Amino acid sequence: MEDFNIQNGIQRASGSEELDALQQRELRSEQMEFYQRANSQPFEGFGGRQGFKEFLLGVAILIAIGLVFKYVLHVGQ
């Protein structure tokens, strides 16, 4: 069984271009994840005024879909 840390150390010491490319890709993905998380609004939990608005929006969407199925597509009659 190969040990990843030993293999990684050997590649790093030998100056492997493949390892450098892999590290750069990993660094870019970690930076992208960090910036996406930093630029998004933190989750404030369910409830409150915003939660109630989202609940009402969801109910309105479900009612609209139900009316479309009932009166436009004539499903359930």
N, C-alpha and C positions, 0 to 999 in steps of 0.2 A: 504494500500500500504506500503510495507516495504522499509525502507531507507537503501541503501547499506552501507553507511558510519557507521550507527549505528550498523548494523549487523556485519560489518567488525571489528568495535571496540570491540564488545562483544566477537567475536571469538578470536581476538588478546589477549584480557584480560584473556580469559579462556585457552589459549595455545592450540588452535585447530591444530591438525596435518594436517588436510585437508587444512587449510589456509596456513600453512607453506609450504606445497608441492606446492600449487598454486602460492605462492609468488616466490618460487625457480624456477618454470617453467617460470613464467613471466620474472624474472630477466635473466635467461639463454637466452630466446628469444630476449630480448632487447640487451643483450651483443652480441649475434650473429649478429643481425641487425647492431649494431654499427661497429663491426669488418668488416663485409662485405662492409659497406659503406666506412669505412676508407681505405680499401685495394683496392677499385676500383678507376679507373681514373675519375676525375671530368668531367662532360659534358661541352664541350667548345663551344657548339652551332653548328648550321649548317653553312656550308660554309668553305672557306679556302681550303688548299691543302687536308686535310683529308676528308672533305666533298665531294670534287670533286672526290677523289679516290673511296669513297663509292658509289657515283653516277655511276661512270664508271663500277664498279664491279656489281652493280645492273642491269645496262643495258646489260652487257655481259651475266649475268645469264639468263635474260629474252630472249635474242637472242638465247642462247644455248638451252633453253627449247623449244622455238618456232621451232628451227631446228630439234630437236628430234621429236617433234610431227608431223612436216611436212614430213620429209624424212624417219624416222625410223618407226613411227607408221602409216604413211600415212593418217593423219587426215587433213581435209580441202582441199582435192583435188577434 
